[in-house]
Amino acid sequence: MANHIQEMTLEEVMGERFGRYSKYIIQERALPDVRDGLKPVQRRILYAMNQDGNTFDKGFRKSAKSVGNVMGNFHPHGDSSIYEAMVRLSQDWKLEEPLIEMHGNNGSMDGDPPAAMRYTEARLAKIAGELLKDIEKDTVDMVLNFDDTTEEPTVLPAAFPNLLVNGATGISAGYATDIPPHNLREVINALLYLMKHPDATLGDLMKFVQGPDFPTGGIIQGLAGIRQAYETGRGKIVVRSRAHTETMRGGKQQIVITELPYEVNKALLIKKIDELRLAKKVDGIAEVRDESDRFGLSVVIELKKEANADGILTYLFKNTDLQINYNFNMVAIADLKPKQLGLKPMLEAYLKHRQDVVTRRTKYDLSKAEARQHIVQGLIKMISILDQVIHTIRSSDNKADAKANLVKQYAFSVDQAEAIVSLQLYRLTNTDITALEEEAAQLAKSIATYHDILDHDSARDAVIEAELAAIAKTYGKDRKSTIEAQIEALEVDTTVTVADERVMVLVSRDGYMKRSSLRSYQAVADEDNGLKTNDFPVFKREMGTLQHLYIFTSAGNVIYRPVHELEDSRWKDAGEHLSQAVGIGNDEHVIGAFGFDALTAKGNFVLGSSDGYIKQTALADLQPQRSYKSRPMVAMKLKGKGASVTNVYFAAPDSVQTVFAVTHQAYGLQFALADVSVIGARSTGVKSMSLKAGDYVVNFALVDDPEKTEIGILTQRGAFKKMKLKEMGVSARARRGLMVLRELKRDPHRIAAMSVVDDNTLITVVTDKGEQVELAASDYPDGDRYSNGSFVLDTETQGTPSFVHLTQLLETPAEN
């Protein structure tokens, strides 16, 4: 016994076997043929139903019978895969021109499965007959089926370009295809133009084929994507639903969707929209209903009173399948290989196939006509010598002898003799010479036409043109999808996604931020705000969720947050820390926060640094960037090593306020805010004070009326004094200023904190030992410029002042 065992490595075995498998599923399963636009299973279904006479002009038959015939004769795979392919061929929301008519439940746009094949009935659609027409005339190559018991076609004659008309979708090994459906009339018109102008450009053809035409309609956006797809086989478009707004009773509105993007599941879409409503991701939707019926699709989105219909629709386009991206990937089998094809190569491949089909059909018809002509000529000759022929036949021994005698005596051919002896007796007496001569003339005319078609390409192409034009006239429909040149950018209005609610907002010195419902805020004591000991609110205010928040830090950074994006916490919880979102330094703290109704507010932020710089930057120059959620913006560029931003204010563009700044070594300077120029965010600014070596600015304040304003000063030795600002006078920027404390030779006082105060100000001093000392500004009299104030804490036991927090009856508490 011969040894047939081969030694192969696992890599060789896997590579060789998978290569064969890949070739099979690419050519014989998943990808359509460029000529008839069908996958093998689809072609076999149509051919088997045609063979069984299950055509449009006859009654429906059980789907199970057709599936059984396909499986038993042509497609040795599971019945479910055959039935699924058969059902898809009948679904008018998947195919531009369904090739099968089905009685019973054949699925739905909601993704409902079809009824079992034992319940449904099917037959070929009339247009499917155009794909199969003339298949019996040797127009296509036939091959043996899987068990060599019969033959099946390798391709159908395809009297219309089915690949483009009905599109295709499929996944194989290393290849996938997504070809959208097109309008039959448009594609045929492009073909007719291409036949007359073989050198036509893509632009010429796109005058006829504007783009895909989905059976579900919709609006297609992106002419550039269509052109790219028709040029290269790949491209991207946007498909959106067709919708309009209706006004109801009581001033309410509803959005009505009448067309959906291709292959979108309607039931899942409605569920998604309802989930957005329930989750309050979009505000203003009252109810979502499916009102589709036998008259057409209708999805109704009922809105609440005064809801923004256009804004809600834009949000739904962006966040649901009311708008989808469709990616062309036009791959088909051409010359037994998968190829990515543009519009013109597809049309050319179809035309080449159709020319081959018409040529083969004509040869077949010519052969039949010539054979019949030969017989008719014999019959005409027989009539002219009818009596002799009858005498010869009667005197012959049998049929074979009669045929031989006719050939021998009258020079008939064998075929003519066979036709004569096979005639029934009544035909011998009633054969009409006129009818035969008319048939002979008609046959001669037909044969001449066939020769003309075979000998002249123009005659052949004229036949193809006439047949295509007839199909366009018979089956052509108006375009369903509308094409728009540009893809519309979807910018969602915040008022659509966020309910306008009043909340309490808090930002702390240590960088915690949160929003709480007013109910949560009112349910606990005000001091129970969730902050750690020695952390204080820098900003606490009732705001709307549609307002905006700017948070400034000592490192010159600014963090932007829409109020609705702040973490929604209980008032007694700390909230979210800035480091969780944007990251801040260990020694960085919040110095101020501001709320705005709109980002278009007019005004400037005033920022000053410890190394003696000050600047104004307009709100317009600090608009949120795309990355605002993950990184802060620069509000002030710091120059000096260890420098920090001491304070921040927001001033009107035409403000007549003054700036008062003090240094650690007790110099104070007051100058007009108008002297501070307005510059961009990524800048340092101008000099605020001229500093001695080792000195730095402790803080600055914006003053409305120097004549009435009081300031409070706290020294490192624990002394506090109040002073009227009018004692300082108004000077010019960038000077050293005047002393605001009396200089002592031993252990002089140095300023630790300074701020504007009034009789309502409560001052909390936090020391480096973590102790807190509260001072009421009203308890201390005003001192002159040269006094050092009164001692308010014992630095040896309580610690040196670290920072000061002020609480007063103001919307935004000041912070030093």
Sequence and secondary structure as in RCSB ss.txt:
>XXXX:A:sequence
MANHIQEMTLEEVMGERFGRYSKYIIQERALPDVRDGLKPVQRRILYAMNQDGNTFDKGFRKSAKSVGNVMGNFH
PHGDSSIYEAMVRLSQDWKLEEPLIEMHGNNGSMDGDPPAAMRYTEARLAKIAGELLKDIEKDTVDMVLNFDDTT
EEPTVLPAAFPNLLVNGATGISAGYATDIPPHNLREVINALLYLMKHPDATLGDLMKFVQGPDFPTGGIIQGLAG
IRQAYETGRGKIVVRSRAHTETMRGGKQQIVITELPYEVNKALLIKKIDELRLAKKVDGIAEVRDESDRFGLSVV
IELKKEANADGILTYLFKNTDLQINYNFNMVAIADLKPKQLGLKPMLEAYLKHRQDVVTRRTKYDLSKAEARQHI
VQGLIKMISILDQVIHTIRSSDNKADAKANLVKQYAFSVDQAEAIVSLQLYRLTNTDITALEEEAAQLAKSIATY
HDILDHDSARDAVIEAELAAIAKTYGKDRKSTIEAQIEALEVDTTVTVADERVMVLVSRDGYMKRSSLRSYQAVA
DEDNGLKTNDFPVFKREMGTLQHLYIFTSAGNVIYRPVHELEDSRWKDAGEHLSQAVGIGNDEHVIGAFGFDALT
AKGNFVLGSSDGYIKQTALADLQPQRSYKSRPMVAMKLKGKGASVTNVYFAAPDSVQTVFAVTHQAYGLQFALAD
VSVIGARSTGVKSMSLKAGDYVVNFALVDDPEKTEIGILTQRGAFKKMKLKEMGVSARARRGLMVLRELKRDPHR
IAAMSVVDDNTLITVVTDKGEQVELAASDYPDGDRYSNGSFVLDTETQGTPSFVHLTQLLETPAEN
>XXXX:A:secstr
         HHHHHHHHHHHHHHHHIIIIIS BTTT   HHHHHHHHHHHHTT  TTS  EEHHHHHHHHHHHT 
 S HHHHHHHHHHTT TTT SS SEEEES    TT      TTT EEEE TTHHHHHTTGGGT S EEE TTSSS
EEESS   SS HHHHH EEEE SS EEEE    HHHHHHHHHHHHH TT  HHHHTTT  S   TT  EEE HHH
HHHHHHHSEEEEEEE EEEEEE GGG EEEEEEE  TT  HHHHHHHHHHHHHTTSSTTEEEEEE  BTTB  EE
EEE TT  HHHHHHHHHHHSTTEEEEEEE EEEETTEEEE  HHHHHHHHHHHHHHHHHHHHHHHHHHHHHHHHH
HHHHHHHHHTHHHHHHHHHHSSSHHHHHHHHHHHH   HHHHHHHHTS HHHHHH  HHHHHHHHHHHHHHHHHH
HHHHH HHHHHHHHHHHHHHHHHHH     SEEESS       HHHHS   EEEEEEETTSEEEEEEHHHHHHS 
TT SS  TT  EEEEEEEETTSEEEEEETTSEEEEEEGGGS B  TTS  EEHHHHT   TT  EEEEEEES TT
   EEEEEETTSEEEEEEGGGG   TTTTTS EES    STT  EEEEEEE TT   EEEEEETTSEEEEEEGGG
S B  SSS  EESB   TT  EEEEEEES TTT EEEEEETTSEEEEEEGGGT  B TTB  EE S   SSS   
EEEEEEE TT EEEEEETTS EEEEEGGGS B  TT   EE S HHHH  EEEEEEE SSSS  B 
